[in-house]
Amino acid sequence: MPLNGLNFERAEYGTDPVPLDPCAFCGRGIAGEFYRTNGDLTCPVCADRLRSVLPTDTRATFWSSLRLGTLAAIAASLLYLLLFRLLIDHGMGLGTAFGAIGVGYVIGRAMQSAGPGARGRRYQVTASALTYAAITVALMGAMFGAAGFPTWTYLLFPLGPLFLLFIGQAKLALFLLFFAGIGIRWAWMLLAPHAIKITGPETLPSSNAPTL
């Protein structure tokens, strides 16, 4: 069989180029460096454009969110205390579980109002702590406020579940934690991180290999 035309000293590329993985946004083939947007391949140009339109979390935004959340927690706690006393007098104490939802919602929304960047784990943790404090202070104040405690002791009311366990009131402690958990869940959901997450950069190995 003749071997005319074969050259083993030079590599030649095939006539059809190997297709590149496309960017999920612009469709251009990706070679070399790339990013992932919620797991989808993204070219550097589209990744930069996405970052420019996504809200930015700053220290000023966090402190503003914390101030607004604290004010909302104080107001919500007072209203929740009044609601609990009103309903407990009418034998509807369990109905205040719906009020716990309102406490978490008000605090979450107040923190959100600091700006579009007010989302993420540290906001969720802060809102959860404020919601827990607001609900436990309200419930402890409603149950024991008539006992004539000094006003400053209200600052210790978030430790109420531990105090109740110490005096043998485990069911009441679980009651407080259950109501606080309802409010915390709503605050946590409201301040969840933004749905768009960009990671990278990563490097894609060359997909065009020479063929003999």
N, C-alpha and C positions, 0 to 999 in steps of 0.2 A: 504494500500500500504506500503510495507516495506521501511524503511528509513535507512537500513544498509549501512554503508560506508560514510554517510554524517557527516562532522565535521564542526560545526559552530564556532569553536574557532580559526581556522587558515585559512587565506586567501591563495588561490592558484592561480598562474598565468596560463593563458591559454597556451595551447601547441604551438600556433602560435604567435610569437611576433608581436606587432603592428608596421607596417612599418614606418620608419622615413623619413622626407623630405630630399631629396638628395641635395648635393652641386651641383651647376650648372656646375662646372668645373671638379671635380674629381669623382662625383657620390656617394661619401660616405655619409651615413646617418648623419644628423646633430642633435645633442642632446646638449642642454645647450646653450652656447654662439655661436653666428654666426654674419655674416656681410651681407650686400647687395651690389651687384655690378650691377649698373643700375637697381636696383629692384630685381635682381635674388639672391636667397639664396647662400651664399658662406661660406665655413668653414674657421676657423681662419688660417689654413695652406695656403690655396689658396689665402686668402686675403693678407697675408704677402708676398707671392710670387709676386702677382700683384703689390703691393706697391713698391717692389724692382726694378721692371722694368719700372714703370711709371716715367716720367721726373719730377724732383723736382724744384719748384720755390724758388729761394733764393733772398736775398737782392742784392747780387752782380749781379745776372742775371737781376734784375729789373733796376738797375742803368746803367748797360751796354746797356740794351734795350732802356732806356730813352736817353742816349747819341747818340746812332745810329739813333733813331727816330728823334731827334732834328736836326742832320746833314742832314738827308734825307728831313725833312720838309723845311729847308732853301734852299736846292738845288731844291726841287720840286716847291717851291714857285717862285723862280727866273725863272725857265723854264716855269711855268704856266703863269707868267706875260708876258713873251715874246710871248707865244702862243696866249694869249688873244689879245695882241696888234696887232699881225699879222692877226688874223682872223677878228678882229673888223674893221680893215682897208679895208677888202675885203667884209664887210657886212655879216660875218658869225659868229657873236658873240655867238649865241646859240650853235654853234658847240663846244664851249669850255666846254660844259657839259661833253663831253667824256673825256676831259682833267682832270676834277675833279675826275673822276674814277681813272685816273692814279696817281693823288696825293695821294689819300687814299691807293691805292695799294702799291706804293713805300714806304710810311711810315709804313704800316703794315708789309711788307716784311722785311724792315730794322730792325724793332723791333723784329721780329721773329728770325732773324739771331743771336741774342744774345745767343740762346740756345733753346733746345726743351722744357724747362720749361717756356719759355716766352709766356705764354698764360693765359687767365683768365680775370676777371673783371677789375682789376686795369690797366692791359695792354690795354684793350679796351677803358677805360676812357681816359687814357693818349694819346693813338693814336687818339682818337676823338678830343681831345683838340688841338693836334698838327696839325691835318688835317684842323680843322676849322681855326686855325691861319694862316696856309700856304695859304689857298684858299682866305680868306678875305683880307690878306695883298696883295696878288697878284692882286686881282680884284680892290681893292681900289687904289693900286699903278698904275695900268693900266689906271684907270679912272681919277685919280686926280694927278698923279705923275708929269704931265706936268705943274701943277699949281705952281710949285716952292716951295713945302713944304720942310722944312729941313729934312735931312735923319732920325733924331731921331724920327720924327713923325710917321714913319712907324711902330714903336712899338705900336702906338695907333690905328692902322688900324683894329685890331680885333674888336674894338668897332664901326666899320663902320656902321653896321646896325642900331645901336642906334642913331648915328649921322645923318644918312639919314632920320630916322623917325622924328628926331627933326626938320629938315629943310623941312619937308613935302614931302620927296621922298619915300613914302611907297612902291611903286612898285619896286623901285631900291633896297630897303632893302630886300624885299622878294626875289628878283633876287639873291642877295648875299647868303641868307640863303638857297635857293633852291640848288644852286651849292655846297655850303658847305655840305649840307645834303647828296648829292650824294657821295661825297668823304668819308664822315664819315661812311656811310653804308658799304662801302667796307673795310675800315680799321677795323671796328667792327667785320665783318665776319671773316677776316683773323686771328684775335686774340681771337677767341671764345675758351672757355675752352675745354680741352681734352674730348673726348666722353666717356671715362671710369670714372665713379664716384663711389667711395667706401664709404659707410656709415656704422655706427655701432660703437661698438658692441651692439647687442640686445640679449636678453635672451629668449630662447624658453622653455616654461613649459614642464615638463616631459610628453611624449605621451604614456608611458607604465603604465597603471593603473591595479591594481590587480583585478582579477575577482573571485567571490565566487564560 
